[in-house]
Amino acid sequence: MPSYLPALVTRTAVVATTTATVALVALLPATAAAATPPPAPASSPVSLAVPAALTAPAALTLPAAPAAARASALSNAMGKLGAPYRWGATGPNAFDCSGLVSWAFARAGVPLPRTSRAMSTVGTPVAKSDLRPGDLVLFYRPVSHVGIYIGDGKIVHASNRKSPVKVSDMRYMPFNSARRV
């Protein structure tokens, strides 16, 4: 086993735990009052009630990242123009669509889920007419592609195995939704 592997596994676990903790803490203040069950009678068994807000939310809503972080993520992605597409690749030398987006935002300090479908549930929804540079733009039904909006109806994305990371016009793609993270 390579000597760096235990450190990599530890770091991955720390990042995942930290991300989950931040998400949970963001939910707690809004549910703290509802989360306090009445005291159980002394003779009955103790049961722990889990508030509905903490059980498998349909969409995780995190506070929107500052505009500077979205601009940084966009810059990171634009810096990879011409990088090859490879399914499942998360950079820094090759990417698939969600790999490029998650890599660019992670370098800007904003952790995102790994897949385009999971990305379609984070942040806040944005109307197509209200897109701003740095927003996530999702395509197809069900969602199976993601890019980062750069303005003027264009996105940067890792499109497919025949094309490197590039800028494309959204008019030619089947728009699904957009999210601001």
C-alpha positions, 0 to 999 in steps of 0.5 A: 500500500502506498505510504500516502494512502492512509493520510488521504483516507483520513483527510477525506473522512475529515472533509466529509465529516466537516461538511456534514457537520456544517450542514447539520448545524445550519439546520439546527437553529431553525429546528431547536425549539421543535426538537425538544420533546416533552419529558417522558414519564419515569415509568415509560421507556425513553424514546428519542424523537428526530425532528422531521427537518433532520430526516433525509431532507429532499433538498439541502439548502445551504447559505449561498456562497459569497459572490467572490467564491462563485467568481473564484469557482468560475475562474477556476473552471475557465482556467481548465479550458481545453482539459480533456473530458474523462467520465468519472474524472475529478481533475486536475488534469481531466474532468467529467461535467460534475467533476469540473464543477465540484473541483472548481467550487472546492478550490474556491472553498465551497464543497459540492456533491459529486454528481450533477443530480445531487448538485441539482438539490443544493443551494437555492433555485434560480430562474433561467432569466435571473442567472448570474455568473457562477450559478450552476446550470443543469440539463436534461430530464432527469438531470445528467449534466451540469455547467457553470454559467459565465454570462450572456447565455453561455456556460463552461463545462466538460461536455463529452468524450469528443470535446475538451472543457469548453464554453457553450451556448445554452440555447443548444442544450436542454435546460432543466434548472439552475441553482445558486450555491 
